[in-house]
Amino acid sequence: MKRFLLPLILSLLSGIQPVRAQIEVKAAPSETVELMNVMMSYTGENAFANPPHVLPEYKTFVDGWFAKHRDHSAIRYIATEIMEKGLMNRLETPATIGINSRIEQGAFVYTGDGEGWSDEVKKSFVHEVNKFYRDTDFGAFWQEAQNKYEPADIAFNEIIIPKMNGKWLSGFIPVEGARSYDITISYLCGGYNFGATKNGVPNPVVGIPYMEGRPPVWEDPMGVYMVSTAILHECLHPFCDPLTVKYYPGLEGPGEVIFPKIREQAGQAFYGSWRAVLSEALIRASVIASMRMDDSFAPYIGQHIGMDKNTGIFWVEELADLLSEYEANRDRYPTLDSFMPEVVRFYRKLTAEGA
């Protein structure tokens, strides 16, 4: 498959002083991510079995190849020994497993940590996945699938990735020594996106959503906005989540005041604690601040803020205002970490005013 890799100039932060480096951001489908998505789609887990906005022609193609294997032992093993026992968690998602795996000489090789998995579970999991890979002739399926991905592959690299705000992204992902960021695209994810990392570098899995009655996302200005901001959002997770953890002591008090007031809305968005909410708020406010740097996003900012507020994060616009101050004063705040005390003060003031 052809690869169109458009280099973006991103500044990586190393310590206090920013270091300029040419970083290549590229999008491509992944055989191991697709393998995980196919198996998960038959486990009955609704988020994976019925994701919204999956391209119907591609789903038909997948079902035509794999439906007869829906009762395969690998799928039963994942459903009963992984899913039911809670081993597929926020740290060890199907996306993370797929990103941290490879196919080597016709065999599935898992290179991840298996967070919370015993050695026996890892061994059994790899054994079952390899059985599925062989029994379904997945390699042959993937050869055909790559042809179906080619239009999306080209469009993501030539249209969507250049719309990402490289300057903002670089400030949030100070990965020393990184020279490229990979974005994995997937038809089977539909309207869902997943944050993941590989060797400490963000590698999100981004769905290619199908919207009935609308052109492909890369031919639709709204689609370009939706997907480019989703990529930025997922790239920020591996950096913003640990920052929120680092500042838990200062955020805990405000978080415990705010969360009970938005519990129902936040729960509908799958945010089950003040920790999850405040981490998500930082990411969502960061995306808004980034959108404000690009005039072409102006028609969508109001709608974007409204969607964020619908998750219960009613303060997201004010937090984005604060992050705009951060961006305007990078000489004083070279990293977001150095600015986090201001974020803590923001939350203390928010709760003191009766939020």
N, C-alpha and C positions, 0 to 999 in steps of 0.2 A: 504494500500500500504506500502511496506517496506520502511524504511528510513535508509540510510547509511550516517551518519554524521561524516565527518572527521574533527577533531579539528585542527585548525591552531594556531600557537603561534604568536599572534599579540601584538605589544607594543602600548598601548593607551597613548596619550599625555594628561596629566592633568596639566594645567598651564605651568610651565617651565620644570619641571622634568618629564621624561618619566616614566610611571608606567607599569610594566609588567603584562599582564593578559592573560589567556587562552581564546581565542575567538573561537567560533564555527561558521564556515561559512557553510551554507547549502542551497541547491537548492531544490525546489519543485514547482509543479504547484499549482494554486490557483483557487478555484471555483468562487470567485467574480471577479477576473481578467478575467477569461474565459467568465463569464457572460457579462462583459462589452465588451470584444472583439467580442463576437457573435453579440450583438446588434449593435455595431458600424460597423460591416462588412456589414450590410444591410441598412445603412444610405445613401449610395452613396458617402460618403466622400472617395476620392480615396486612401488616405494613409491607411485607415482602410479596405476599401472594396477590395482592390487589392494589399496587401503587397507582395513584391517579395519573392520567395523561400519558399512558404508554402508547407508542405508535402501534395502531391495530395490526398493520401488515407485519410488523416485526414480531409481535406477540403470537400471531398465527404461525409464522415461520418457526418460532421457538417451540410452540406446542406441537407442531407437526413432527418435530424431531424428538422431543423428550416426553410427551404426554404418556407414552407407553411405559416410561420408566418412573412414573410418579410414586410407585411403591418400592423403589429401590432401597436396599438396606442402608445406603448412605443417607438418604433423606430421612428414614426412620431414626437413624442414629442421631442426626443433628436435632431432630424434633424432640426426642426423648432424653438424650444424654447431654445435649448442649443447651437447647432452648429451655426445656422444662426445669433444668437444674440451675438456671440463671447464669450460665457461663458465657452467654452472648450478651455482654453488657455494654455500657457506654465506652469502655476502653477497648473492648475486644469485639468490634462489630464485624458483620460480614464484609463491609468495605475495608476495614483495617486488615482483616485476614487476607483478602484478595490482593491488596496493595503490597503486603509483606509476604508474597509467595511468588513462585516462578514455575514455569514448565521447563524441565531439564531432561533431555533425551526421552521425551514422551511420558514423563512422570511429574506429578504435582509435588513440589517441595515447599514446605512452609518454613519461612525464615523469621517469623515474628516471635514475640515473647510468650504469647498465650497467657495473658494476664489472668491469674487465678486458676490456670489449668495445671493439672498434675502431668507428669511425664507420660503416664499411661493414657490419659485423655488425649494428649497431643499425638501419641503414636496411633491410637485407634482412629482418631479423626483423619489423619493423613492416610491411613490404610483405606478407610471408607471412601474418601474423596478420590483416591486413585482407582478404586474399583469402579466408581461412577464414571470417571474419565475414560477408562478403557471400555466399559460395557456399553457406553452410549456413543463411542467413537467421537468424543468431543473435539479432538483435533481436526477432524474432517468438518464438523459443524463450524468450528471457528474460522476455517479457511473461507467458507461461504459467507459467514457473518461479516468478515472484514470488508468484503465488497459492498455490503449494505451500509457499512459505517462510513465509507469514503466521502460522500457528500458532507456529512456532519463533521468529519475530521478536518476537511479543508476549510469549511465555514468557520468552525471554532477558532482555528489558527489565523485566518485571514480577516475575520470580521469581529468576532466576540472578544477574543483576548486583547486586541488593540484598544478596546473600549475600557478595559480595566485600568484603574488609576494606579500605575506602577509606582509613582512617588509615594502614595499613601501605603500601599502594600509593603513596600520596602521598609518603611519605618516601623511596621508591626512585626516583621519577621526577620530579626537580626540573626540569621543563621550563618555563623562564621564559616567561610570556606565554600558555601553553597554557590554553584554556578548555574543551576537550572531548577525550575519548579515545574513539576509535572501535574497536569490536571487530567484525570481519567473520566472519560465520557461514557455514558451508558444509556441505551434505549430502555432497558428493563427497569431503570430507576424512575422513569417517567418524570413526574413532578417533584421527586424527592432528591435531596442532596445530602452528602455525608462527609463530615470532616475526618480526615485520616492523615497520618504522618508515616514517612519512610525514612529511616536513619535520621530522625529529628527534623526533617524538612517537610513542611505541609505538602500533602498530595491528596487533595479532596476528590471525591467521586461525585460527579455532577450529572444529574439526569438530563436527557434531551427530551423536553416535554412536547407532547403533541396536543394542539388545541384545535378541536373540531371547528371547521369553518374559517380557520386562519392559516396564513402561509407558514412555512417552516420558521422556527424562531429566529434564524439568522437573516431572514428576509423581512422580518416584522420589527419595526423600531421598538415596540413594547417588549417583544421577545428578547431582543438584544439587551435591553435594560434589565429585564428579569434575570436572565442567565448570567450576565456579567456581574451584577451585584450579588447573585447567589454564590458565584465563584469566590468573590472577595470575602463574603460572609464565612464560607467554609475554610478559606485559607487562614482566617483570623482565629478560629477556634483553638488550634494547638498553641497559640501564643497568649490569647486573652484568658483562657481558662486557668492556666497556671498563675497568671498575674492576679486574678481574682482570689485564688487560693492563698497566695502570698500575703494578701492584705485582708484576709478573713478577720483578724483581730479588730481592725477598725471598721469593717463592714458588717460585722455580726449584729451589733445593736440596731442600726437602721434596717438591716435585712429582716430581722425578727419583728420589727414594727410594721414594715410594708407588706410582707408576704401574706399574713392572714387576711388583709383587705383585698387581695387580688387572687386568692387561692383558686377560686373556681375558674376564672379566665386563664390563669397560668396553667392549671391542670389540663385544660382543653388543648393547650399548646405543648403538653408533655413536660412542663417545668414543675417538678414536684417539690422544690425546696427554695428557700431564699438564695441559696448558693447558686443554683441553676439560673434563677431569674436574674441575679446581678451580673453573672457572667454573660448571659445572653443580652442583657441591656447594654453592656460595654461594647459588645460586637455590633449590635444593631445601631447604636449611636455612632459607632465608627464608620459604618457603611453610609449613614446619612451625611456625616461630615465629608466623606470622600465624594459622594454624589454632588455636593455643593461646589466642588472644584471643577465640575464639568457642566457647562451651560446646556449641553444636549440632554442632561438628565432633569433639567428644571421642570418640565411638564409632569414628571412622575414623583417628585419629592413629596408633595402633599399626600398623594395616595399611599406612598411608601410609609410615611409617618403614621397614617391612619391604620394601616395593616399592623404595624408594630404596636400601636396602642391597643389594638384589639386583643393582643396576647396578654394584656394587663400591665404592660410597661408604659404607664401613662406619662412618665417623666422623660421619655426617650428624646424628645425634641430639645429639652433644656440640657440634657447630657451631651447631645450633639453640639449644642452651642459651646459648651465647655471644652469639648475636644477641638473645636475650631480655634479656640484660644491656644490650645496646646500646639496645633499646627503652625500658628502664627508666631510662636515663641520657641522654636526649636533650638535656638542658641542657648536658651535658659533651660529647656527641657529636651535634651537630645534623645531620650527614649521615653516610651510611654510609662515604663517603670518609674522613671524620675518624676513623672506627672501624677502618679497614682495617689499621693497624699492629697492632691487637689480634688480628686474623685471622691476620696473618703470624706473630705470636708463638705463636698456637694451633698452627699447622702445625709450627713449629720444635719445640715441646714434644711434639707427637704423634710426630714422627719420632725425637726423642731418647729417647722411651720405647719405641722398638722397633717402631713401626707399619710 
